[in-house]
Amino acid sequence: MVLFLNLTIFISIILIIIKLILAANVYEKIISFYFIFTNAIILMIINSISKFEYVIDLALLLFLAELIGVLFLLLNRKKL
């Protein structure tokens, strides 16, 4: 079950990366970037589920990294 879920999320990340490359609008790029990191957070949480002590720390750290990346893309719209 976990293998199927990991494979599904990985395929989803690949499709979103293709959407990110083909995006013409800046906001589509930002949404794609957000979805890639959200799927990466979900994938890492699923794989580290055996140690419940570190799941919250990992999720918060990855969410903050995702937020910084999205804010960077929002503030640098002219460069994209």
C-alpha positions in Angstrom: 0.0 0.0 0.0 2.8 2.4 0.9 4.7 1.6 -2.3 1.6 2.3 -4.4 1.1 5.6 -2.5 4.7 6.6 -3.0 4.5 5.8 -6.7 1.4 7.8 -7.1 2.9 10.8 -5.4 6.1 10.5 -7.5 4.1 10.4 -10.7 2.2 13.4 -9.6 5.4 15.3 -8.9 6.7 14.5 -12.4 3.5 15.7 -14.0 3.6 18.9 -12.0 7.2 19.5 -13.0 6.2 19.2 -16.6 3.4 21.7 -16.0 5.9 24.0 -14.4 8.2 23.8 -17.4 5.4 24.5 -19.8 3.7 27.2 -17.8 3.5 30.6 -19.5 2.0 32.6 -16.6 4.0 33.5 -13.4 1.2 32.5 -11.2 1.0 29.0 -12.8 4.7 28.6 -12.0 4.1 29.6 -8.4 1.2 27.2 -8.0 3.2 24.4 -9.6 6.2 25.1 -7.3 3.8 25.1 -4.3 2.3 21.7 -5.3 5.7 20.2 -5.9 6.8 21.0 -2.4 3.5 19.9 -0.9 3.8 16.5 -2.5 7.4 16.3 -1.4 6.3 17.0 2.2 3.6 14.3 2.0 6.1 11.9 0.5 8.7 12.5 3.3 6.0 12.2 6.0 4.8 8.9 4.6 8.4 7.5 4.4 9.3 8.6 8.0 6.1 7.4 9.6 8.0 4.9 11.7 9.5 7.6 13.9 6.6 9.7 15.2 8.9 11.9 17.2 10.3 13.6 14.2 7.3 13.8 11.9 6.0 17.2 13.3 9.5 18.7 13.1 10.0 17.5 9.6 6.6 18.8 8.5 7.1 22.2 10.0 10.6 22.6 8.6 9.5 21.6 5.1 6.4 23.8 5.3 8.6 26.8 6.2 11.0 26.0 3.3 8.0 25.9 1.0 6.7 29.2 2.3 10.0 30.9 1.8 10.2 29.5 -1.8 6.7 30.7 -2.7 7.4 34.2 -1.2 10.6 34.4 -3.1 8.7 33.6 -6.3 6.0 36.1 -5.5 8.4 38.9 -4.8 10.6 38.3 -7.8 7.9 38.2 -10.5 9.8 40.3 -13.0 12.7 37.9 -13.2 10.6 34.9 -14.2 
